[in-house]
Amino acid sequence: MVDPILGDIAKGEPLTVYTQDDLTFPESIAGLDDLDLSMSWHHNIETVPTLIRVDANGAEEDRIIGWSRDQWQAFTGDIELGITLPEFRPGCGSLSVDPSRSDELNARMGGSGLATRRVDFAELEDEFEAMYDRGWSDGLPLVPPTEARVLRMLEGTTRTPGEVVANVPPDLVDITVEKIAVNAVMAGCKPEYLPVVITAVEAICTDEFNIHGLLATTMSVGPVFVINGPIRREIGMNSGINVFGQGNRANLTIGRAVQLVVRNVGGGRPGGVDRAAQGSPAKIGLAFPEDEEGTPWISLAEERGMDPGVNSLTALCLEGPRLIVDQLSRTPESLTNLIADALLTTHSSRMVAGIDALLVLSPEHMARYVDAGWDRARFRAELEERLMIDTDDIIRGTGGIDEGLPAAFAGKQVPKFRPGGLHIAHAGGPAGLFSSVFAGWVSGPTGSVPVTKEITP
Amino acid sequence: MTTVLDPTNESTPSVLERCMRPESLAGLTVGLLDISKPRGNVFLDRVEERLNALGSTVRRYKKPTFTKPAPVDMRHQIATECDAVIEALAD
């Protein structure tokens, strides 16, 4: 539309026209090629046409965007300019801000400012095999962490790329937001998951959580993350059907990103510092959100001191989930008896006061308690009452089992879990009278203490 | 060529570790990399003769310029096609 008037302007004063796509445009004056969009990117063009006035040194003095006849006339000082054209047209989006091209452009032009070392793969090298060859993978394919993808990932947080988030065991390496973003890209995360991943890395790299210890142990435990607050829904996590299983990108990739950080930055690898005798598929990465909406109970995070509605993450040192099946109990008392019975055998009936556990009640089991008017505190009190163990039953040699407590412990009542060592959450699909328990590792200050942290943008 | 960001703590070189040195070159495919210095080819021609006598299969490669490291594609090609490589640093 503006083609003829570009020629008109050029008659009055020097005019340079850059064309982003069709080099036959304009016809009224020779245009310069900006097919690679470098001019557009460097001049921050968001809309075409944009008309810029520059001084003798090329510095910008003023600009107008789109087509407004009055503006163009005032800008050029030509009151006859474009009088046959419509009064106003908003223009079109510049290709340099097209979402399909802007990340690549930012990486190419921006001098991304990213400090991470670059690794070149050969043209004939399969990039997925190349990442396996370098030992970066947990065994599953990785998304290549190109500069454009890492820049896009970093848009998920307001933190600066160079901020040091934590010191990662076992190699005790300071990790930046940027390096977490590289591993989050590889794990398959979306940018909006990044604040959760960053918080998870902060949580496990504390003295209380002790990621070094749970990495080095021969027991089959790993970090498990429970997410609370509105962010669960905002990033599309699944707290329903198959909550611990496959099928949801956020659930699957957040924990994986953390484990890739431990592997690639911390240097903790199976057969190296990771000495797990058997391991667990849960160690690939396990994060899930609590179903807060499906129960009137306060959430795990609230019980651990967070305010309602705050985004938070709780890191726990646990094995994978184990089913608790009760299809017949219709009273809260009967179901609590059964759950206690199952919890008493976590790791083995002989294991007492040594491990924490996370009990995740399913909606159908939760309904037994809600229908009967039990709240979380009542359930916990009733359950803990039933988790007392008569030590005479588990002294070494009783029942033909050599494992157990020394004879000196005979005649006592001891709790299965240390005070505060049983954690309770709610998640799962609407049908199925099955809950789950995740048992832990050495609990308390000598082992691993769960850590709850607020997730900030 | 794909360029990615190193996900590790960067405490080790980003290039892959070298293979074990072979006991013998007999029967192996050996790459001869000419770094493009004058008369490097003369030296490598003689090396090729000796390798052929050993029963090696010889493949020849030449860097575009001695002033820069071998391009990543050439390194990959050599790694893919050869069991061992000899680089001529003659001047």
Interface residues (C-beta under 8 A of the other chain):
Chain A: L114 T116 R117 R118 V119 D120 F121 A122 E123 L124 E125 E127 A130 M131 D133 R134 W136 P144 P145 T146 E147 V150 V168 D171 V173 K179 V182 N183 M186 L260 N264 V265 G266 G267
Chain B: M1 T2 T3 V4 L5 D6 P7 T8 N9 E10 S11 S14 L16 V72 D73 R75 H76 Q77 T80
